[in-house]
Amino acid sequence: MTRVKIKAVKCPKYGPPEVLQLVEIDKPKPKDNEILVKIKATAVTASDVFIRSGDLPLRYKILMRLFIGIFKPRRSVIGLVFSGVVESIGKEILNFTPGEEVYGMTGFNLGAYAEYTCVKESCSTTGVIALKPKNISHEDATTAVYGGSLAMQYLDKAHIKPNQHILIYGASGTSGLIAVQYAKFLGAIVTAVCSGKNAELVKSLGADQVIDYTVTDYLDTDIKFDTILDSVGKLKNSLLKENCRNALKKEGKYISIDDGSLVLCSDRLTYLENLIQHGIIKPFTGKTYKLEDIVEAHRYVQKGHKTGGVAITVSR
């Protein structure tokens, strides 16, 4: 039988963006409990950059490499998020049919930097899949699935009530922009921290107040916050972030997007799909690259100053 070849991006070792290689691999075949997805778009997320570089503080690096690979990525084709079309299904699949548009994450299986991937129907650490919102592009769907999963998982921990004061630190990133919108949907009064160049975008998505971290280290407000969501993670510290923490109510909650692992949940993606379909949440993709330009995309994301998501168009 003739093997069908597809385009993919391999990461043969940990290192800078230049270690990524555009190659041809065998097209995967779905098992009885798997869905074969023709990937239309993927993304370069902060997680992808960490996986490719292996560059983390020692306490995080050891744990990550136990799961991903000690000396090099165990799965040479990396990539965490996808949006595409169901091409075929295994005989045990009940809830998806060929031709449906889907989005999701590949979990520890990785493999989204390719024209095709296989995903199980049931949620697990090795992947999650749901129907894609019909009113957005595949590129925006990759922003939604990653940013939305992070924002919703961690804000739901806060049990936000109407008129509570919420501060979102890093409000113009992939998860931050969706967190602003989700917090407003829940009825919160939102203070957003981001750079001045993104202030109007963040306000347009619902923020009540914006603090420009590039011009101040202090909070010019007497507000005490019920919840602070750190959407840039604990690896990035500043005097402003510390002052934000000091503005938290005694009984308030400080939550970081790296407080534990991201839980892959199809119910959350289905709920997110509904919010997007009704115009409540609008994912924002700041830049889009071709698969052939993924090295350049990784260079851009690694600088740490992106706005919204960074998508990779895989196929049309």
HELIX and SHEET records of a PDB file:
HELIX    1   1 PRO A   17  VAL A   19  5                                   3    
HELIX    2   2 ALA A   46  SER A   53  1                                   8    
HELIX    3   3 LEU A   58  ILE A   68  1                                  11    
HELIX    4   4 GLY A  107  ASN A  109  5                                   3    
HELIX    5   5 HIS A  138  ASP A  156  1                                  19    
HELIX    6   6 THR A  174  PHE A  185  1                                  12    
HELIX    7   7 GLY A  196  ASN A  198  5                                   3    
HELIX    8   8 ALA A  199  SER A  204  1                                   6    
HELIX    9   9 LEU A  239  ASN A  246  1                                   8    
HELIX   10  10 SER A  266  GLN A  277  1                                  12    
HELIX   11  11 LEU A  291  ASP A  293  5                                   3    
HELIX   12  12 ILE A  294  GLN A  302  1                                   9    
SHEET    1   A 2 LYS A   5  LYS A  10  0                                        
SHEET    2   A 2 GLN A  21  ASP A  26 -1                                        
SHEET    1   B 5 TYR A 116  LYS A 120  0                                        
SHEET    2   B 5 GLU A  34  ALA A  43 -1                                        
SHEET    3   B 5 VAL A  81  ILE A  89 -1                                        
SHEET    4   B 5 GLU A 101  MET A 105 -1                                        
SHEET    5   B 5 VAL A 128  LEU A 131 -1                                        
SHEET    1   C 4 TYR A 116  LYS A 120  0                                        
SHEET    2   C 4 GLU A  34  ALA A  43 -1                                        
SHEET    3   C 4 GLY A 309  THR A 313 -1                                        
SHEET    4   C 4 THR A 285  LYS A 290  1                                        
SHEET    1   D 5 GLN A 209  ASP A 212  0                                        
SHEET    2   D 5 ILE A 189  CYS A 194  1                                        
SHEET    3   D 5 HIS A 165  TYR A 169  1                                        
SHEET    4   D 5 PHE A 225  ASP A 230  1                                        
SHEET    5   D 5 LEU A 248  SER A 256  1                                        
END                                                                             
